[in-house]
């Protein structure tokens, strides 16, 4: 009997389990799931927390059932009494409840062994199997799925461990509730995490003075209503044809041409949109709220392109991929990762009222007895009593104090190697780990943020669809090997 380990039971782990359940090849396998009790079934992003924390995707993009894109929408109607919720944003906690229900169904059907322990190490055995180690023991498996969830946050000013500094703020309700009323609170970063923190702090009605700090002071746009359009150029058909014509690769210039043709055919002036909304300044955000503009078409093109995007990136040469990430990805990502509209309205209302302010040119942070001095490039520094980290995840995959023990062990033993573009190196599309010591590791699969540089798109649905593909392709390969 083959043995399979799933390390982590968030979106990726649940999706792997569901995919195993639906593939007859795995019917006789022994399956073991490893994850801590606290985030079992939710992962870190969707654990119980404040209702102010919203999913950044609309409900119709969050289904964990590949054949039913509206499964989460139906769950909202059935369990929460929400009608017409497809194009709305809902709380992360509700999505966590949905995930736990999905896991409960799968566990009932497949009856895996569940071990509520951190995995500390994975070792490669001489026979090609894998030993998974926890503090209480170890077991050996034929197949291991690494579904370890979010990578650590950045800590650019190396403040972790300092009093009144919140390096990892989630769950916000548990971590930040002790901040006293009327405190001056700083938030480092202006990404989507910072908006979560702002919404939570203001919901506490404690009269906090909230100050955002970043180098640029720029925020994400909000997600417009999706437009009705069909892609004609950014398609797998075009990609596969071009790969045949260019020895398996496709020039970045050709992909850019397809993108501009897609925009032109939908009457989108990309350069104009870049000027009007490309930075996310306060003025641009206000302009987006009051103006009718073709941003919805551009966002729709990018959203519909998402399923193909990893294959397009893998078709680039290394030099072209470097060029994409250096020159085009920041702007591309700015347009493809918008916040909910109500979050933007909250930000602007608080900003205009003076309850929230934004400081740019952050250069350094100095710790003082009473808090933190924020050193700015172009204006007088500011002082805050409490400081919250919202700088985003670190995808560099270097051994550090911020990594989990498991990731540090995998790096130290050379089971994994860092991808230049984030996360670890894997084969594509099967997502098998590539080790600098052992080469391609058959039966060791990675999911989610671990393969950021390869998969790039890490929405819940993208992770789910990838999990099904990995599991099903693995079954075909193992069948051919008569294992």
C-alpha positions in Angstrom: 0.0 0.0 0.0 1.4 3.4 -1.0 1.6 6.0 1.7 1.1 9.7 1.0 1.8 12.6 3.4 0.2 16.1 3.1 2.1 18.7 5.1 -0.3 21.5 5.7 -4.1 21.7 5.7 -5.0 25.1 4.3 -6.2 25.8 0.7 -3.4 23.7 -0.9 -3.6 20.8 1.5 -7.4 20.5 1.3 -7.3 20.7 -2.5 -4.7 17.9 -2.6 -6.9 15.8 -0.4 -10.0 16.4 -2.5 -8.0 15.6 -5.7 -6.8 12.3 -4.1 -10.3 11.4 -3.2 -11.6 11.9 -6.7 -8.9 9.9 -8.5 -9.4 6.2 -8.4 -5.6 5.5 -8.5 -5.3 6.6 -4.9 -8.2 4.6 -3.6 -6.0 2.1 -1.7 -3.4 4.6 -0.5 -2.8 5.4 3.2 -3.0 9.2 3.6 -1.6 11.2 6.5 -2.2 14.9 7.1 0.1 17.0 9.2 -0.9 20.4 10.5 -1.2 22.3 13.8 -4.6 22.3 15.4 -5.0 26.1 15.4 -5.0 26.6 11.7 -6.1 23.1 10.6 -8.5 23.6 7.8 -8.0 27.3 7.3 -4.3 28.0 7.1 -3.1 31.4 8.4 -5.0 33.7 6.0 -8.5 32.4 6.9 -8.3 31.5 10.6 -10.9 33.0 12.9 -10.3 36.8 13.1 -12.1 40.1 12.8 -15.0 40.4 10.3 -13.3 43.5 9.0 -10.8 41.4 7.1 -12.1 40.9 3.6 -11.1 38.5 0.9 -9.5 40.5 -1.9 -11.2 38.3 -4.6 -14.9 38.3 -5.3 -16.9 35.2 -4.1 -17.3 33.8 -7.6 -13.5 33.3 -7.8 -13.1 31.4 -4.5 -14.6 27.9 -5.1 -12.6 24.9 -4.1 -14.6 22.7 -6.5 -13.0 22.7 -10.0 -16.3 21.7 -11.7 -18.4 24.2 -9.9 -16.9 27.8 -9.9 -19.9 29.0 -7.8 -19.6 26.5 -5.0 -18.5 29.2 -2.5 -21.3 31.5 -3.7 -23.8 28.7 -3.1 -22.3 28.0 0.4 -22.8 31.7 1.3 -26.5 31.5 0.3 -27.0 28.3 2.1 -25.0 29.0 5.3 -25.1 32.8 5.6 -28.3 33.7 3.8 -26.5 35.8 1.3 -28.2 36.3 -2.0 -26.5 37.6 -5.1 -23.1 37.4 -3.5 -21.1 36.4 -6.6 -19.4 39.8 -7.2 -19.1 40.8 -3.6 -16.2 40.5 -1.1 -16.8 38.6 2.1 -14.9 38.1 5.4 -11.9 35.8 5.5 -13.3 34.1 8.5 -16.4 33.0 6.5 -14.1 31.6 3.9 -12.2 29.8 6.6 -15.5 28.2 7.7 -16.1 27.1 4.0 -12.6 25.6 3.9 -13.2 23.7 7.1 -16.5 22.3 5.7 -14.6 21.1 2.6 -12.0 19.5 4.7 -14.6 17.8 7.0 -16.3 16.3 3.9 -13.0 15.0 2.5 -11.9 13.6 5.8 -15.2 11.7 6.3 -14.9 10.2 2.8 -11.2 9.3 2.7 -10.5 8.7 6.4 -6.9 9.9 6.5 -4.7 9.8 9.6 -4.4 13.3 11.1 -1.4 14.4 13.1 -1.6 17.8 14.8 2.1 18.4 15.0 4.6 20.7 13.2 6.7 18.9 10.7 10.3 19.6 11.5 12.1 17.8 8.7 11.7 15.7 5.5 14.6 13.3 4.6 15.2 11.5 1.3 15.9 7.8 1.8 18.1 5.6 -0.4 15.1 3.8 -1.8 13.6 7.1 -3.0 11.0 7.3 -0.2 10.7 10.2 2.2 10.8 10.3 6.0 8.7 13.0 7.6 9.8 13.9 11.2 7.9 15.6 14.0 8.8 16.2 17.6 6.9 12.9 18.5 8.2 10.6 15.8 8.7 9.9 12.1 7.2 7.9 9.3 8.2 7.1 5.7 6.1 7.8 2.6 6.1 7.2 -1.1 4.7 10.6 -1.9 4.9 13.9 0.0 2.9 17.1 -0.8 4.5 20.3 0.7 1.5 22.5 1.4 3.2 24.7 4.0 1.3 27.9 3.2 2.6 31.4 3.6 6.3 32.1 3.6 7.6 34.5 6.3 7.1 38.2 6.3 9.9 40.5 5.4 11.5 42.4 8.2 13.5 45.1 6.4 14.5 47.0 9.5 15.3 43.8 11.6 12.9 44.7 14.4 11.5 41.2 15.2 11.5 40.8 19.0 11.4 44.5 19.8 8.8 45.6 22.4 5.6 47.1 20.8 6.6 45.8 17.3 4.3 43.3 15.7 6.3 41.4 13.1 3.5 38.9 12.3 0.3 40.6 13.2 -2.2 37.8 12.4 -4.7 37.0 13.8 -5.3 40.7 14.3 -8.0 40.3 16.9 -5.7 38.3 19.1 -2.5 40.2 18.5 -3.4 43.9 18.3 -6.3 44.2 20.7 -4.0 45.1 23.6 -2.9 48.4 21.9 -4.2 51.1 24.3 -6.7 53.8 23.2 -5.4 56.9 21.5 -2.0 55.3 20.8 0.0 56.5 17.8 0.3 53.4 15.6 2.6 53.1 12.6 2.1 50.6 9.8 5.1 49.7 7.6 3.8 49.1 4.1 0.9 50.1 1.9 -0.1 46.8 0.4 -3.2 44.8 1.0 -2.1 43.6 4.5 -1.8 47.2 5.6 -5.4 47.8 4.6 -6.5 44.9 6.7 -4.7 46.4 9.7 -6.2 49.8 9.1 -9.7 48.4 8.9 -9.3 46.4 12.1 -7.8 49.2 14.1 -10.4 51.7 13.2 -13.2 49.2 14.0 -12.0 49.1 17.6 -13.2 52.7 18.2 -10.1 53.5 20.3 -9.2 56.8 18.6 -5.9 55.6 17.3 -3.8 57.9 15.2 -2.7 55.7 12.4 0.3 56.5 10.2 1.3 54.5 7.1 5.0 54.4 6.3 6.6 53.3 3.0 9.1 54.3 0.4 6.5 55.5 -2.1 3.2 55.9 -0.3 1.4 54.2 -3.1 -1.6 51.9 -2.7 -3.4 49.2 -4.7 -6.3 50.1 -6.9 -9.8 48.7 -6.3 -11.3 45.9 -8.3 -13.8 47.1 -10.9 -16.8 45.0 -12.0 -15.6 42.4 -14.5 -16.2 43.1 -18.1 -17.7 40.8 -20.7 -14.8 39.9 -23.0 -12.9 37.0 -24.5 -9.2 36.6 -24.9 -8.0 36.2 -28.5 -4.2 36.7 -28.3 -3.1 35.7 -24.8 -4.2 32.1 -25.2 -2.6 28.7 -24.8 -3.2 28.0 -28.5 -1.0 31.0 -29.5 1.6 30.1 -26.8 1.9 26.4 -28.0 2.1 27.4 -31.6 4.8 30.0 -30.9 6.8 27.5 -28.8 6.9 25.1 -31.8 8.3 28.0 -33.9 10.9 29.1 -31.4 12.4 25.8 -30.1 10.2 25.6 -27.0 10.5 29.3 -26.0 8.5 32.4 -26.8 10.2 35.9 -27.0 9.0 38.4 -24.4 8.5 40.9 -27.2 6.0 38.6 -28.8 4.0 38.2 -25.6 4.0 42.0 -25.2 2.6 42.3 -28.7 -0.2 39.9 -27.8 -0.9 41.9 -24.7 -1.2 45.2 -26.5 -3.3 43.6 -29.3 -5.6 42.3 -26.6 -5.9 45.7 -25.1 -6.3 47.5 -28.5 -9.1 45.1 -29.5 -10.9 46.1 -26.4 -10.3 49.8 -26.8 -7.9 50.1 -23.9 -5.1 52.6 -24.0 -2.6 51.0 -21.6 -0.2 53.9 -21.6 -3.0 56.3 -20.7 -4.1 54.1 -17.8 -0.5 53.9 -16.6 -0.4 57.7 -16.4 -3.8 58.0 -14.8 -3.6 55.0 -12.3 -0.2 53.4 -12.5 1.1 54.6 -9.1 -1.8 54.4 -6.7 -1.4 57.9 -5.3 -4.2 59.4 -3.3 -5.3 61.5 -6.3 -5.3 58.5 -8.6 -7.4 56.5 -6.1 -9.9 59.2 -5.8 -10.0 59.6 -9.6 -10.7 55.9 -10.0 -13.7 56.1 -7.6 -15.4 59.0 -9.4 -14.5 58.3 -13.1 -15.9 55.8 -15.5 -12.8 54.3 -17.1 -11.6 51.2 -18.9 -9.8 49.8 -15.9 -12.4 47.1 -15.6 -11.5 45.8 -19.1 -7.8 45.8 -18.3 -8.4 44.0 -14.9 -10.6 41.5 -16.7 -8.0 40.7 -19.3 -5.4 40.1 -16.5 -7.9 38.0 -14.5 -8.8 35.8 -17.5 -5.1 35.5 -18.4 -4.2 34.3 -14.9 -4.8 30.5 -15.6 -2.3 30.7 -18.5 0.2 33.1 -16.9 2.5 30.4 -15.3 2.8 28.6 -18.7 3.6 31.9 -20.4 6.3 32.6 -17.8 7.8 29.1 -18.2 8.0 29.7 -22.0 10.4 32.7 -21.5 14.2 32.4 -21.6 15.9 33.2 -18.3 17.0 36.6 -19.7 13.5 37.4 -20.8 12.1 36.3 -17.5 14.5 38.6 -15.7 13.4 41.4 -17.9 9.8 40.8 -17.2 10.3 40.8 -13.4 12.6 43.8 -13.5 10.7 46.1 -15.9 7.1 45.0 -16.3 6.0 42.9 -13.3 5.7 45.7 -10.7 3.2 47.6 -12.9 1.5 44.4 -14.0 1.0 43.3 -10.4 -0.3 46.8 -9.5 -3.2 46.3 -11.9 -3.8 42.7 -11.1 -4.0 42.7 -7.3 -6.6 45.3 -6.4 -8.4 45.8 -3.0 -12.2 45.7 -2.4 -13.9 48.9 -3.3 -15.3 49.4 0.2 -11.7 49.1 1.6 -10.6 51.9 -0.7 -13.5 54.1 0.3 -12.6 53.5 4.0 -9.0 54.4 3.3 -9.8 57.7 1.5 -12.4 58.7 4.1 -10.0 58.2 7.0 -7.2 59.9 5.1 -9.3 62.9 4.4 -10.5 63.1 8.0 -7.0 63.1 9.4 -7.5 59.8 11.3 -5.0 58.2 8.9 -2.0 59.7 7.2 0.7 58.5 4.9 4.4 59.3 5.1 6.8 58.5 2.2 10.5 58.1 1.8 11.0 55.7 4.8 14.7 55.0 5.1 15.2 53.5 8.6 13.6 52.8 12.0 15.3 53.5 15.3 14.1 51.9 18.5 13.5 54.2 21.5 12.3 53.7 25.1 8.9 55.0 24.1 8.5 53.4 20.7 10.0 54.0 17.3 11.5 56.9 15.4 10.7 56.7 11.7 13.5 58.2 9.6 12.3 59.8 6.4 14.2 61.0 3.4 12.5 64.2 2.6 10.8 65.4 5.7 11.2 65.5 9.5 11.1 62.1 11.1 8.1 60.9 13.0 7.6 59.0 16.3 5.1 56.2 16.9 4.4 54.2 20.0 3.5 51.0 18.3 4.7 49.6 15.0 3.0 46.9 12.8 4.7 45.1 10.0 2.8 44.9 6.7 5.7 44.7 4.3 4.6 41.5 2.5 6.2 38.1 2.2 9.8 37.2 1.7 10.1 34.8 -1.2 13.9 34.6 -1.2 14.1 31.1 0.4 17.3 31.9 2.4 17.9 30.1 5.7 16.9 32.5 8.5 15.3 33.0 11.9 12.1 34.0 10.1 11.7 30.6 8.3 10.0 27.6 9.9 12.3 24.9 11.1 11.1 22.7 8.2 12.0 25.1 5.5 15.4 25.8 7.1 16.1 22.1 7.2 15.1 21.6 3.6 17.4 24.4 2.5 20.3 23.2 4.8 20.0 19.6 3.5 19.9 20.8 -0.1 16.5 19.2 -0.7 15.3 22.5 -2.2 17.0 25.4 -3.9 15.9 28.9 -4.3 14.4 30.1 -7.5 15.7 33.4 -8.8 12.1 34.6 -9.1 10.9 33.6 -5.7 10.1 30.3 -3.8 11.8 27.1 -4.7 12.6 25.4 -8.1 10.2 22.8 -9.3 9.4 21.1 -12.6 6.5 22.4 -14.6 3.6 21.6 -14.8 4.1 18.7 -12.3 5.6 20.8 -9.5 8.1 18.2 -8.4 10.9 19.6 -6.3 14.3 20.1 -7.9 17.1 19.5 -5.5 20.7 20.8 -5.9 21.8 17.5 -4.3 19.5 14.9 -5.7 18.1 16.4 -8.9 14.4 16.0 -9.6 12.8 14.4 -6.6 10.1 12.0 -7.8 7.1 12.1 -5.5 8.0 15.3 -3.6 5.6 18.0 -4.7 5.3 21.7 -3.7 2.3 24.0 -3.7 1.3 27.6 -3.1 3.7 30.3 -2.1 6.6 27.7 -2.1 6.5 27.9 -5.9 5.8 31.6 -6.3 8.5 32.1 -8.9 7.1 29.3 -11.1 3.3 29.4 -10.5 3.2 33.2 -9.8 -0.6 33.2 -9.4 -1.4 32.2 -5.8 -5.2 32.9 -5.5 -7.1 30.2 -3.7 -8.7 28.9 -7.0 -5.3 28.9 -8.8 -3.8 26.8 -6.0 -6.7 24.5 -6.1 -6.6 23.9 -9.8 -2.8 23.4 -9.7 -3.3 20.8 -6.9 -5.7 18.8 -9.0 -3.4 18.9 -12.0 -0.4 17.8 -9.9 -2.3 14.9 -8.3 -3.8 13.7 -11.6 -0.6 13.9 -13.5 1.2 12.1 -10.7 -1.3 9.3 -10.9 -0.6 8.9 -14.7 3.1 8.9 -14.1 3.0 6.4 -11.3 0.7 4.1 -13.3 3.2 4.1 -16.2 5.9 3.1 -13.7 3.6 0.3 -12.5 4.0 1.5 -8.9 
